[in-house]
Amino acid sequence: MWVKTKMNHQDKLKTKLILNPFAGKKRLDKEIETIRKILTSEKLDFELAFTQKPKDGIYLAQKAVEEGFNLIVAVGGDGTINEVVNGIIDFEEVILGIIPIGLGNDFAWMIGLGPKDIEKACKTLSNGTVKKIDVGVVNNRYFVNGVGIGFDAQVAKERLKYKGMLSGLGLYLYAVMKTLFKYKSIQANIKLDDKEININLLLIAIGVGKRCGGGFLLTPEAELDDGLFDVCVIQQIGKLKALCSLPKTLKGIHTTMPEVNMYRAKQIIVNLPVPLTGHVDGEIIEGNTYQIGLLPKKLKVMYPI
């Protein structure tokens, strides 16, 4: 059950926007100016800070909290959100806001905001509803959407090569095609709470939320506040069948395939014989052991009404 608090101007939220000016395929000067105008018209007390390099969002968010800001807004895509979350996670009174101007915007989609909803997102900061959601942690890094290990993580890595050429779902689909014909499955040991499985792994997706990769529903039944991860484990599958099955993952109807197993768990450990690419909220990580835990209702997020 959601824990809700309606916000309004009288709450006097002191707002810091953490902006990634290159969240899309080009510099977003027009979008940033639009955001400034809308927030000014909403009479919101806000300041802006711009990221310049990876992990800047973590430092800027931490600094903002230390300066007394209590609504920290990630302006960008899933990667920007992830950095801001990692900067504010230890401060229970702080609220996460989102203005989606990135490529995938998966987390924003799950709370009801799309990439064309800049005005709606801005107005949500002054009149939205605060809800508490679960947060995951993988190898000491926090996440609000999901972790992928194996094929989908390699896709996330591949898409970075074409970020300036394509965007959105088209970029992810192109990266899938490039990855499909060179990726090899790997033997994995997976522990899900008290259950243990050994499998020739194509991918494992651990979802707080249901959507990843700009539109893929690998964990279609996941809820942001139910106190459990949804876990999709896909074993080795032929390339042709994988290609033909791709549309199913966009609709979330792949779960009945014999190569797919779905689980729910609070604690997950993935052990691999060699380091394998992973992603956390779309950001690339590497390792041969992934320890993943859940923190129920850990983070306050501003939702549209």
Order of alpha helices (4+ residues) and beta strands (2+ residues): beta-beta-alpha-beta-alpha-beta-alpha-beta-alpha-alpha-beta-beta-beta-alpha-alpha-beta-beta-beta-alpha-beta-beta-beta
